[in-house]
Amino acid sequence: MTTSPIINNNSITIFVGPGTDISELTPEFTLTPGATINPLSGTERNFNTPQVYCYSCRWCLEENVYHIRYRHGTCHEL
């Protein structure tokens, strides 16, 4: 990663280095105990378009939907 991710409400942009193939990424992450997410950590996704992750937990009133995008470069290039 070339810079910190940008988190804006339910939209997350993650930056990767030039030449990174974002068409077959398998993001891995750890959830808070009691939380669930779909798709699961380690699921291969094509991030040429933003991908949707649905997160829920036992203390949440409703399911949260996050749009995850990978971009080449840094936030300074936006």
HTML snippet that shows the backbone in 3Dmol.js (N, CA, C, O; Angstrom):
<script src="https://3Dmol.org/build/3Dmol-min.js"></script>
<div id="view" style="width:600px;height:400px;position:relative"></div>
<script>
const pdb = `
ATOM      1  N   MET A   1       0.845  -1.161   0.000  1.00  0.00           N
ATOM      2  CA  MET A   1       0.000   0.000   0.000  1.00  0.00           C
ATOM      3  C   MET A   1       0.894   1.229   0.000  1.00  0.00           C
ATOM      4  O   MET A   1       1.916   1.261   0.686  1.00  0.00           O
ATOM      5  N   THR A   2       0.512   2.238  -0.767  1.00  0.00           N
ATOM      6  CA  THR A   2       1.361   3.405  -0.900  1.00  0.00           C
ATOM      7  C   THR A   2       0.940   4.561  -0.002  1.00  0.00           C
ATOM      8  O   THR A   2       1.697   5.523   0.131  1.00  0.00           O
ATOM      9  N   THR A   3      -0.216   4.508   0.609  1.00  0.00           N
ATOM     10  CA  THR A   3      -0.691   5.542   1.523  1.00  0.00           C
ATOM     11  C   THR A   3      -1.820   4.963   2.361  1.00  0.00           C
ATOM     12  O   THR A   3      -2.293   3.860   2.090  1.00  0.00           O
ATOM     13  N   SER A   4      -2.249   5.690   3.364  1.00  0.00           N
ATOM     14  CA  SER A   4      -3.344   5.221   4.205  1.00  0.00           C
ATOM     15  C   SER A   4      -4.642   5.202   3.406  1.00  0.00           C
ATOM     16  O   SER A   4      -4.831   6.023   2.509  1.00  0.00           O
ATOM     17  N   PRO A   5      -5.536   4.272   3.726  1.00  0.00           N
ATOM     18  CA  PRO A   5      -6.823   4.242   3.024  1.00  0.00           C
ATOM     19  C   PRO A   5      -7.656   5.477   3.355  1.00  0.00           C
ATOM     20  O   PRO A   5      -7.462   6.108   4.394  1.00  0.00           O
ATOM     21  N   ILE A   6      -8.567   5.808   2.476  1.00  0.00           N
ATOM     22  CA  ILE A   6      -9.522   6.878   2.717  1.00  0.00           C
ATOM     23  C   ILE A   6     -10.852   6.226   3.077  1.00  0.00           C
ATOM     24  O   ILE A   6     -11.387   5.426   2.309  1.00  0.00           O
ATOM     25  N   ILE A   7     -11.381   6.570   4.245  1.00  0.00           N
ATOM     26  CA  ILE A   7     -12.661   6.027   4.701  1.00  0.00           C
ATOM     27  C   ILE A   7     -13.638   7.183   4.788  1.00  0.00           C
ATOM     28  O   ILE A   7     -13.412   8.148   5.518  1.00  0.00           O
ATOM     29  N   ASN A   8     -14.725   7.078   4.036  1.00  0.00           N
ATOM     30  CA  ASN A   8     -15.739   8.121   3.985  1.00  0.00           C
ATOM     31  C   ASN A   8     -17.099   7.466   4.115  1.00  0.00           C
ATOM     32  O   ASN A   8     -17.644   6.946   3.142  1.00  0.00           O
ATOM     33  N   ASN A   9     -17.650   7.492   5.335  1.00  0.00           N
ATOM     34  CA  ASN A   9     -18.903   6.804   5.628  1.00  0.00           C
ATOM     35  C   ASN A   9     -18.764   5.324   5.276  1.00  0.00           C
ATOM     36  O   ASN A   9     -17.983   4.612   5.908  1.00  0.00           O
ATOM     37  N   ASN A  10     -19.504   4.855   4.286  1.00  0.00           N
ATOM     38  CA  ASN A  10     -19.469   3.435   3.923  1.00  0.00           C
ATOM     39  C   ASN A  10     -18.678   3.192   2.646  1.00  0.00           C
ATOM     40  O   ASN A  10     -18.891   2.189   1.964  1.00  0.00           O
ATOM     41  N   SER A  11     -17.774   4.096   2.323  1.00  0.00           N
ATOM     42  CA  SER A  11     -16.920   3.954   1.150  1.00  0.00           C
ATOM     43  C   SER A  11     -15.463   3.935   1.608  1.00  0.00           C
ATOM     44  O   SER A  11     -15.030   4.809   2.358  1.00  0.00           O
ATOM     45  N   ILE A  12     -14.712   2.934   1.151  1.00  0.00           N
ATOM     46  CA  ILE A  12     -13.311   2.801   1.532  1.00  0.00           C
ATOM     47  C   ILE A  12     -12.473   2.682   0.261  1.00  0.00           C
ATOM     48  O   ILE A  12     -12.735   1.831  -0.589  1.00  0.00           O
ATOM     49  N   THR A  13     -11.463   3.546   0.142  1.00  0.00           N
ATOM     50  CA  THR A  13     -10.535   3.487  -0.986  1.00  0.00           C
ATOM     51  C   THR A  13      -9.168   3.091  -0.450  1.00  0.00           C
ATOM     52  O   THR A  13      -8.633   3.733   0.453  1.00  0.00           O
ATOM     53  N   ILE A  14      -8.611   2.030  -1.017  1.00  0.00           N
ATOM     54  CA  ILE A  14      -7.312   1.500  -0.615  1.00  0.00           C
ATOM     55  C   ILE A  14      -6.358   1.686  -1.783  1.00  0.00           C
ATOM     56  O   ILE A  14      -6.687   1.342  -2.919  1.00  0.00           O
ATOM     57  N   PHE A  15      -5.174   2.230  -1.510  1.00  0.00           N
ATOM     58  CA  PHE A  15      -4.215   2.523  -2.564  1.00  0.00           C
ATOM     59  C   PHE A  15      -3.155   1.431  -2.661  1.00  0.00           C
ATOM     60  O   PHE A  15      -2.666   0.926  -1.650  1.00  0.00           O
ATOM     61  N   VAL A  16      -2.813   1.081  -3.890  1.00  0.00           N
ATOM     62  CA  VAL A  16      -1.796   0.059  -4.152  1.00  0.00           C
ATOM     63  C   VAL A  16      -0.762   0.630  -5.120  1.00  0.00           C
ATOM     64  O   VAL A  16      -1.009   1.629  -5.795  1.00  0.00           O
ATOM     65  N   GLY A  17       0.381  -0.010  -5.174  1.00  0.00           N
ATOM     66  CA  GLY A  17       1.460   0.446  -6.032  1.00  0.00           C
ATOM     67  C   GLY A  17       1.166   0.241  -7.507  1.00  0.00           C
ATOM     68  O   GLY A  17       0.318  -0.572  -7.874  1.00  0.00           O
ATOM     69  N   PRO A  18       1.876   0.986  -8.354  1.00  0.00           N
ATOM     70  CA  PRO A  18       1.713   0.835  -9.800  1.00  0.00           C
ATOM     71  C   PRO A  18       1.983  -0.601 -10.224  1.00  0.00           C
ATOM     72  O   PRO A  18       2.882  -1.256  -9.697  1.00  0.00           O
ATOM     73  N   GLY A  19       1.205  -1.080 -11.171  1.00  0.00           N
ATOM     74  CA  GLY A  19       1.396  -2.422 -11.696  1.00  0.00           C
ATOM     75  C   GLY A  19       0.716  -3.516 -10.894  1.00  0.00           C
ATOM     76  O   GLY A  19       0.734  -4.675 -11.309  1.00  0.00           O
ATOM     77  N   THR A  20       0.116  -3.184  -9.757  1.00  0.00           N
ATOM     78  CA  THR A  20      -0.596  -4.188  -8.963  1.00  0.00           C
ATOM     79  C   THR A  20      -1.835  -4.642  -9.724  1.00  0.00           C
ATOM     80  O   THR A  20      -2.635  -3.816 -10.162  1.00  0.00           O
ATOM     81  N   ASP A  21      -1.992  -5.944  -9.879  1.00  0.00           N
ATOM     82  CA  ASP A  21      -3.164  -6.493 -10.560  1.00  0.00           C
ATOM     83  C   ASP A  21      -4.326  -6.508  -9.575  1.00  0.00           C
ATOM     84  O   ASP A  21      -4.365  -7.334  -8.663  1.00  0.00           O
ATOM     85  N   ILE A  22      -5.274  -5.588  -9.764  1.00  0.00           N
ATOM     86  CA  ILE A  22      -6.414  -5.514  -8.849  1.00  0.00           C
ATOM     87  C   ILE A  22      -7.590  -6.358  -9.316  1.00  0.00           C
ATOM     88  O   ILE A  22      -8.669  -6.297  -8.727  1.00  0.00           O
ATOM     89  N   SER A  23      -7.391  -7.146 -10.371  1.00  0.00           N
ATOM     90  CA  SER A  23      -8.492  -7.975 -10.885  1.00  0.00           C
ATOM     91  C   SER A  23      -8.620  -9.305 -10.143  1.00  0.00           C
ATOM     92  O   SER A  23      -9.618 -10.005 -10.313  1.00  0.00           O
ATOM     93  N   GLU A  24      -7.634  -9.663  -9.328  1.00  0.00           N
ATOM     94  CA  GLU A  24      -7.687 -10.938  -8.610  1.00  0.00           C
ATOM     95  C   GLU A  24      -7.127 -10.787  -7.199  1.00  0.00           C
ATOM     96  O   GLU A  24      -6.246 -11.548  -6.798  1.00  0.00           O
ATOM     97  N   LEU A  25      -7.625  -9.822  -6.451  1.00  0.00           N
ATOM     98  CA  LEU A  25      -7.145  -9.618  -5.085  1.00  0.00           C
ATOM     99  C   LEU A  25      -7.924 -10.492  -4.103  1.00  0.00           C
ATOM    100  O   LEU A  25      -9.110 -10.762  -4.293  1.00  0.00           O
ATOM    101  N   THR A  26      -7.238 -10.922  -3.063  1.00  0.00           N
ATOM    102  CA  THR A  26      -7.876 -11.705  -2.000  1.00  0.00           C
ATOM    103  C   THR A  26      -7.616 -11.004  -0.667  1.00  0.00           C
ATOM    104  O   THR A  26      -6.738 -11.412   0.093  1.00  0.00           O
ATOM    105  N   PRO A  27      -8.387  -9.941  -0.388  1.00  0.00           N
ATOM    106  CA  PRO A  27      -8.170  -9.203   0.852  1.00  0.00           C
ATOM    107  C   PRO A  27      -8.382 -10.088   2.083  1.00  0.00           C
ATOM    108  O   PRO A  27      -9.313 -10.892   2.133  1.00  0.00           O
ATOM    109  N   GLU A  28      -7.507  -9.926   3.063  1.00  0.00           N
ATOM    110  CA  GLU A  28      -7.646 -10.657   4.321  1.00  0.00           C
ATOM    111  C   GLU A  28      -7.765  -9.651   5.451  1.00  0.00           C
ATOM    112  O   GLU A  28      -7.021  -8.671   5.502  1.00  0.00           O
ATOM    113  N   PHE A  29      -8.694  -9.894   6.348  1.00  0.00           N
ATOM    114  CA  PHE A  29      -8.948  -8.976   7.446  1.00  0.00           C
ATOM    115  C   PHE A  29      -9.489  -9.749   8.632  1.00  0.00           C
ATOM    116  O   PHE A  29      -9.941 -10.887   8.500  1.00  0.00           O
ATOM    117  N   THR A  30      -9.436  -9.115   9.790  1.00  0.00           N
ATOM    118  CA  THR A  30      -9.923  -9.709  11.030  1.00  0.00           C
ATOM    119  C   THR A  30     -11.104  -8.895  11.522  1.00  0.00           C
ATOM    120  O   THR A  30     -11.062  -7.665  11.537  1.00  0.00           O
ATOM    121  N   LEU A  31     -12.150  -9.584  11.920  1.00  0.00           N
ATOM    122  CA  LEU A  31     -13.345  -8.912  12.430  1.00  0.00           C
ATOM    123  C   LEU A  31     -13.392  -8.951  13.948  1.00  0.00           C
ATOM    124  O   LEU A  31     -12.751  -9.790  14.580  1.00  0.00           O
ATOM    125  N   THR A  32     -14.145  -8.048  14.515  1.00  0.00           N
ATOM    126  CA  THR A  32     -14.426  -8.050  15.934  1.00  0.00           C
ATOM    127  C   THR A  32     -15.205  -9.322  16.264  1.00  0.00           C
ATOM    128  O   THR A  32     -16.076  -9.715  15.488  1.00  0.00           O
ATOM    129  N   PRO A  33     -14.918  -9.977  17.391  1.00  0.00           N
ATOM    130  CA  PRO A  33     -15.695 -11.165  17.765  1.00  0.00           C
ATOM    131  C   PRO A  33     -17.199 -10.859  17.757  1.00  0.00           C
ATOM    132  O   PRO A  33     -17.636  -9.830  18.273  1.00  0.00           O
ATOM    133  N   GLY A  34     -17.973 -11.759  17.171  1.00  0.00           N
ATOM    134  CA  GLY A  34     -19.412 -11.582  17.071  1.00  0.00           C
ATOM    135  C   GLY A  34     -19.866 -10.924  15.786  1.00  0.00           C
ATOM    136  O   GLY A  34     -21.067 -10.815  15.539  1.00  0.00           O
ATOM    137  N   ALA A  35     -18.922 -10.480  14.958  1.00  0.00           N
ATOM    138  CA  ALA A  35     -19.258  -9.834  13.689  1.00  0.00           C
ATOM    139  C   ALA A  35     -19.160 -10.839  12.549  1.00  0.00           C
ATOM    140  O   ALA A  35     -18.425 -11.823  12.633  1.00  0.00           O
ATOM    141  N   THR A  36     -19.909 -10.579  11.486  1.00  0.00           N
ATOM    142  CA  THR A  36     -19.850 -11.397  10.276  1.00  0.00           C
ATOM    143  C   THR A  36     -19.755 -10.469   9.071  1.00  0.00           C
ATOM    144  O   THR A  36     -20.148  -9.303   9.124  1.00  0.00           O
ATOM    145  N   ILE A  37     -19.218 -11.022   7.981  1.00  0.00           N
ATOM    146  CA  ILE A  37     -19.091 -10.239   6.752  1.00  0.00           C
ATOM    147  C   ILE A  37     -19.276 -11.176   5.558  1.00  0.00           C
ATOM    148  O   ILE A  37     -18.934 -12.358   5.606  1.00  0.00           O
ATOM    149  N   ASN A  38     -19.822 -10.610   4.499  1.00  0.00           N
ATOM    150  CA  ASN A  38     -20.010 -11.352   3.262  1.00  0.00           C
ATOM    151  C   ASN A  38     -19.575 -10.444   2.113  1.00  0.00           C
ATOM    152  O   ASN A  38     -20.114  -9.347   1.964  1.00  0.00           O
ATOM    153  N   PRO A  39     -18.616 -10.875   1.304  1.00  0.00           N
ATOM    154  CA  PRO A  39     -17.922 -12.158   1.290  1.00  0.00           C
ATOM    155  C   PRO A  39     -16.901 -12.244   2.433  1.00  0.00           C
ATOM    156  O   PRO A  39     -16.535 -11.242   3.047  1.00  0.00           O
ATOM    157  N   LEU A  40     -16.465 -13.455   2.689  1.00  0.00           N
ATOM    158  CA  LEU A  40     -15.529 -13.732   3.774  1.00  0.00           C
ATOM    159  C   LEU A  40     -14.128 -13.215   3.474  1.00  0.00           C
ATOM    160  O   LEU A  40     -13.773 -12.995   2.316  1.00  0.00           O
ATOM    161  N   SER A  41     -13.348 -13.026   4.511  1.00  0.00           N
ATOM    162  CA  SER A  41     -11.936 -12.683   4.373  1.00  0.00           C
ATOM    163  C   SER A  41     -11.241 -13.728   3.518  1.00  0.00           C
ATOM    164  O   SER A  41     -11.468 -14.925   3.691  1.00  0.00           O
ATOM    165  N   GLY A  42     -10.393 -13.282   2.595  1.00  0.00           N
ATOM    166  CA  GLY A  42      -9.654 -14.203   1.736  1.00  0.00           C
ATOM    167  C   GLY A  42     -10.378 -14.595   0.472  1.00  0.00           C
ATOM    168  O   GLY A  42      -9.863 -15.398  -0.305  1.00  0.00           O
ATOM    169  N   THR A  43     -11.573 -14.045   0.239  1.00  0.00           N
ATOM    170  CA  THR A  43     -12.327 -14.330  -0.983  1.00  0.00           C
ATOM    171  C   THR A  43     -11.762 -13.507  -2.136  1.00  0.00           C
ATOM    172  O   THR A  43     -11.629 -12.288  -2.027  1.00  0.00           O
ATOM    173  N   GLU A  44     -11.432 -14.171  -3.239  1.00  0.00           N
ATOM    174  CA  GLU A  44     -10.893 -13.455  -4.399  1.00  0.00           C
ATOM    175  C   GLU A  44     -11.975 -12.590  -5.024  1.00  0.00           C
ATOM    176  O   GLU A  44     -13.101 -13.035  -5.247  1.00  0.00           O
ATOM    177  N   ARG A  45     -11.606 -11.325  -5.306  1.00  0.00           N
ATOM    178  CA  ARG A  45     -12.544 -10.371  -5.915  1.00  0.00           C
ATOM    179  C   ARG A  45     -11.843  -9.593  -7.015  1.00  0.00           C
ATOM    180  O   ARG A  45     -10.622  -9.432  -6.993  1.00  0.00           O
ATOM    181  N   ASN A  46     -12.617  -9.114  -7.975  1.00  0.00           N
ATOM    182  CA  ASN A  46     -12.117  -8.264  -9.047  1.00  0.00           C
ATOM    183  C   ASN A  46     -12.409  -6.812  -8.678  1.00  0.00           C
ATOM    184  O   ASN A  46     -13.558  -6.375  -8.742  1.00  0.00           O
ATOM    185  N   PHE A  47     -11.388  -6.072  -8.296  1.00  0.00           N
ATOM    186  CA  PHE A  47     -11.553  -4.694  -7.860  1.00  0.00           C
ATOM    187  C   PHE A  47     -11.375  -3.680  -8.987  1.00  0.00           C
ATOM    188  O   PHE A  47     -11.107  -2.508  -8.723  1.00  0.00           O
ATOM    189  N   ASN A  48     -11.521  -4.119 -10.251  1.00  0.00           N
ATOM    190  CA  ASN A  48     -11.560  -3.151 -11.342  1.00  0.00           C
ATOM    191  C   ASN A  48     -12.803  -2.283 -11.220  1.00  0.00           C
ATOM    192  O   ASN A  48     -12.852  -1.182 -11.768  1.00  0.00           O
ATOM    193  N   THR A  49     -13.804  -2.778 -10.504  1.00  0.00           N
ATOM    194  CA  THR A  49     -14.973  -1.989 -10.121  1.00  0.00           C
ATOM    195  C   THR A  49     -15.113  -2.110  -8.606  1.00  0.00           C
ATOM    196  O   THR A  49     -14.684  -3.111  -8.032  1.00  0.00           O
ATOM    197  N   PRO A  50     -15.706  -1.111  -7.944  1.00  0.00           N
ATOM    198  CA  PRO A  50     -15.870  -1.203  -6.492  1.00  0.00           C
ATOM    199  C   PRO A  50     -16.643  -2.473  -6.108  1.00  0.00           C
ATOM    200  O   PRO A  50     -17.572  -2.882  -6.805  1.00  0.00           O
ATOM    201  N   GLN A  51     -16.247  -3.077  -5.004  1.00  0.00           N
ATOM    202  CA  GLN A  51     -16.879  -4.304  -4.523  1.00  0.00           C
ATOM    203  C   GLN A  51     -17.658  -4.010  -3.243  1.00  0.00           C
ATOM    204  O   GLN A  51     -17.279  -3.146  -2.453  1.00  0.00           O
ATOM    205  N   VAL A  52     -18.743  -4.739  -3.057  1.00  0.00           N
ATOM    206  CA  VAL A  52     -19.625  -4.534  -1.911  1.00  0.00           C
ATOM    207  C   VAL A  52     -19.347  -5.601  -0.861  1.00  0.00           C
ATOM    208  O   VAL A  52     -19.263  -6.789  -1.173  1.00  0.00           O
ATOM    209  N   TYR A  53     -19.207  -5.167   0.381  1.00  0.00           N
ATOM    210  CA  TYR A  53     -19.073  -6.059   1.531  1.00  0.00           C
ATOM    211  C   TYR A  53     -20.200  -5.730   2.503  1.00  0.00           C
ATOM    212  O   TYR A  53     -20.431  -4.562   2.816  1.00  0.00           O
ATOM    213  N   CYS A  54     -20.898  -6.753   2.980  1.00  0.00           N
ATOM    214  CA  CYS A  54     -21.996  -6.579   3.930  1.00  0.00           C
ATOM    215  C   CYS A  54     -21.538  -7.061   5.301  1.00  0.00           C
ATOM    216  O   CYS A  54     -21.155  -8.219   5.473  1.00  0.00           O
ATOM    217  N   TYR A  55     -21.583  -6.153   6.274  1.00  0.00           N
ATOM    218  CA  TYR A  55     -21.071  -6.398   7.618  1.00  0.00           C
ATOM    219  C   TYR A  55     -22.224  -6.340   8.608  1.00  0.00           C
ATOM    220  O   TYR A  55     -23.067  -5.445   8.538  1.00  0.00           O
ATOM    221  N   SER A  56     -22.260  -7.287   9.522  1.00  0.00           N
ATOM    222  CA  SER A  56     -23.255  -7.227  10.591  1.00  0.00           C
ATOM    223  C   SER A  56     -22.635  -7.753  11.879  1.00  0.00           C
ATOM    224  O   SER A  56     -21.626  -8.458  11.863  1.00  0.00           O
ATOM    225  N   CYS A  57     -23.252  -7.398  12.973  1.00  0.00           N
ATOM    226  CA  CYS A  57     -22.778  -7.842  14.276  1.00  0.00           C
ATOM    227  C   CYS A  57     -23.967  -7.918  15.222  1.00  0.00           C
ATOM    228  O   CYS A  57     -25.028  -7.358  14.946  1.00  0.00           O
ATOM    229  N   ARG A  58     -23.790  -8.594  16.307  1.00  0.00           N
ATOM    230  CA  ARG A  58     -24.918  -8.820  17.217  1.00  0.00           C
ATOM    231  C   ARG A  58     -25.385  -7.534  17.883  1.00  0.00           C
ATOM    232  O   ARG A  58     -26.522  -7.475  18.351  1.00  0.00           O
ATOM    233  N   TRP A  59     -24.555  -6.508  17.941  1.00  0.00           N
ATOM    234  CA  TRP A  59     -24.955  -5.258  18.584  1.00  0.00           C
ATOM    235  C   TRP A  59     -25.385  -4.192  17.574  1.00  0.00           C
ATOM    236  O   TRP A  59     -25.777  -3.093  17.968  1.00  0.00           O
ATOM    237  N   CYS A  60     -25.315  -4.504  16.271  1.00  0.00           N
ATOM    238  CA  CYS A  60     -25.752  -3.571  15.233  1.00  0.00           C
ATOM    239  C   CYS A  60     -27.262  -3.656  15.062  1.00  0.00           C
ATOM    240  O   CYS A  60     -27.842  -4.737  15.163  1.00  0.00           O
ATOM    241  N   LEU A  61     -27.888  -2.532  14.806  1.00  0.00           N
ATOM    242  CA  LEU A  61     -29.328  -2.531  14.577  1.00  0.00           C
ATOM    243  C   LEU A  61     -29.677  -3.004  13.177  1.00  0.00           C
ATOM    244  O   LEU A  61     -30.772  -3.515  12.946  1.00  0.00           O
ATOM    245  N   GLU A  62     -28.756  -2.837  12.248  1.00  0.00           N
ATOM    246  CA  GLU A  62     -28.987  -3.272  10.874  1.00  0.00           C
ATOM    247  C   GLU A  62     -27.662  -3.617  10.214  1.00  0.00           C
ATOM    248  O   GLU A  62     -26.592  -3.280  10.721  1.00  0.00           O
ATOM    249  N   GLU A  63     -27.750  -4.290   9.081  1.00  0.00           N
ATOM    250  CA  GLU A  63     -26.553  -4.648   8.328  1.00  0.00           C
ATOM    251  C   GLU A  63     -25.937  -3.393   7.707  1.00  0.00           C
ATOM    252  O   GLU A  63     -26.658  -2.512   7.239  1.00  0.00           O
ATOM    253  N   ASN A  64     -24.627  -3.315   7.704  1.00  0.00           N
ATOM    254  CA  ASN A  64     -23.907  -2.202   7.080  1.00  0.00           C
ATOM    255  C   ASN A  64     -23.312  -2.669   5.763  1.00  0.00           C
ATOM    256  O   ASN A  64     -22.751  -3.761   5.679  1.00  0.00           O
ATOM    257  N   VAL A  65     -23.436  -1.842   4.743  1.00  0.00           N
ATOM    258  CA  VAL A  65     -22.905  -2.158   3.421  1.00  0.00           C
ATOM    259  C   VAL A  65     -21.744  -1.207   3.139  1.00  0.00           C
ATOM    260  O   VAL A  65     -21.884   0.012   3.247  1.00  0.00           O
ATOM    261  N   TYR A  66     -20.593  -1.783   2.775  1.00  0.00           N
ATOM    262  CA  TYR A  66     -19.406  -0.999   2.469  1.00  0.00           C
ATOM    263  C   TYR A  66     -19.014  -1.208   1.018  1.00  0.00           C
ATOM    264  O   TYR A  66     -19.049  -2.328   0.508  1.00  0.00           O
ATOM    265  N   HIS A  67     -18.641  -0.119   0.357  1.00  0.00           N
ATOM    266  CA  HIS A  67     -18.151  -0.166  -1.022  1.00  0.00           C
ATOM    267  C   HIS A  67     -16.643   0.015  -0.959  1.00  0.00           C
ATOM    268  O   HIS A  67     -16.142   1.059  -0.542  1.00  0.00           O
ATOM    269  N   ILE A  68     -15.932  -1.022  -1.383  1.00  0.00           N
ATOM    270  CA  ILE A  68     -14.473  -1.038  -1.299  1.00  0.00           C
ATOM    271  C   ILE A  68     -13.892  -0.874  -2.699  1.00  0.00           C
ATOM    272  O   ILE A  68     -14.287  -1.565  -3.638  1.00  0.00           O
ATOM    273  N   ARG A  69     -12.947   0.054  -2.818  1.00  0.00           N
ATOM    274  CA  ARG A  69     -12.300   0.318  -4.100  1.00  0.00           C
ATOM    275  C   ARG A  69     -10.792   0.289  -3.897  1.00  0.00           C
ATOM    276  O   ARG A  69     -10.283   0.800  -2.899  1.00  0.00           O
ATOM    277  N   TYR A  70     -10.088  -0.302  -4.836  1.00  0.00           N
ATOM    278  CA  TYR A  70      -8.620  -0.237  -4.870  1.00  0.00           C
ATOM    279  C   TYR A  70      -8.228   0.692  -6.005  1.00  0.00           C
ATOM    280  O   TYR A  70      -8.795   0.627  -7.096  1.00  0.00           O
ATOM    281  N   ARG A  71      -7.250   1.564  -5.744  1.00  0.00           N
ATOM    282  CA  ARG A  71      -6.749   2.483  -6.769  1.00  0.00           C
ATOM    283  C   ARG A  71      -5.233   2.431  -6.780  1.00  0.00           C
ATOM    284  O   ARG A  71      -4.591   2.226  -5.750  1.00  0.00           O
ATOM    285  N   HIS A  72      -4.676   2.621  -7.966  1.00  0.00           N
ATOM    286  CA  HIS A  72      -3.223   2.720  -8.099  1.00  0.00           C
ATOM    287  C   HIS A  72      -2.801   4.134  -7.727  1.00  0.00           C
ATOM    288  O   HIS A  72      -3.497   5.091  -8.066  1.00  0.00           O
ATOM    289  N   GLY A  73      -1.673   4.285  -7.037  1.00  0.00           N
ATOM    290  CA  GLY A  73      -1.133   5.595  -6.703  1.00  0.00           C
ATOM    291  C   GLY A  73      -1.373   5.956  -5.263  1.00  0.00           C
ATOM    292  O   GLY A  73      -1.451   5.086  -4.395  1.00  0.00           O
ATOM    293  N   THR A  74      -1.493   7.268  -5.006  1.00  0.00           N
ATOM    294  CA  THR A  74      -1.680   7.780  -3.652  1.00  0.00           C
ATOM    295  C   THR A  74      -2.844   8.746  -3.620  1.00  0.00           C
ATOM    296  O   THR A  74      -3.326   9.187  -4.664  1.00  0.00           O
ATOM    297  N   CYS A  75      -3.296   9.074  -2.421  1.00  0.00           N
ATOM    298  CA  CYS A  75      -4.397  10.037  -2.292  1.00  0.00           C
ATOM    299  C   CYS A  75      -3.972  11.419  -2.788  1.00  0.00           C
ATOM    300  O   CYS A  75      -4.829  12.233  -3.132  1.00  0.00           O
ATOM    301  N   HIS A  76      -2.683  11.697  -2.833  1.00  0.00           N
ATOM    302  CA  HIS A  76      -2.195  12.996  -3.292  1.00  0.00           C
ATOM    303  C   HIS A  76      -2.364  13.145  -4.806  1.00  0.00           C
ATOM    304  O   HIS A  76      -2.246  14.248  -5.340  1.00  0.00           O
ATOM    305  N   GLU A  77      -2.642  12.029  -5.498  1.00  0.00           N
ATOM    306  CA  GLU A  77      -2.800  12.071  -6.946  1.00  0.00           C
ATOM    307  C   GLU A  77      -4.255  12.203  -7.349  1.00  0.00           C
ATOM    308  O   GLU A  77      -4.549  12.277  -8.542  1.00  0.00           O
ATOM    309  N   LEU A  78      -5.187  12.237  -6.388  1.00  0.00           N
ATOM    310  CA  LEU A  78      -6.620  12.335  -6.704  1.00  0.00           C
ATOM    311  C   LEU A  78      -6.968  13.720  -7.199  1.00  0.00           C
ATOM    312  O   LEU A  78      -8.128  13.990  -7.513  1.00  0.00           O
TER     313      LEU A  78
END
`;
const viewer = $3Dmol.createViewer("view");
viewer.addModel(pdb, "pdb");
viewer.setStyle({}, {cartoon: {color: "spectrum"}});
viewer.zoomTo();
viewer.render();
</script>
